[in-house]
């Protein structure tokens, strides 16, 4: 079963903002991601680009992987 995820396999936390450099999620959001309902996950994903822009983080390109978990 595949779930929607903003993960791009660049998993490093920005110490200034506590956001992942790759996806823009916080550690608690990442930890509970697999337990979120699809609608909640999609709503969070819609917020991430603006969150990263507001934090001054560059949106990175996904890593070259065939499946992302």
Secondary structure, DSSP 8 states (H G I E B T S, - for coil): --------S---B-TTT--BTTT---HHHHHHGGGS-HHHHHHHHHHHHHHHHHHT-------S-S---
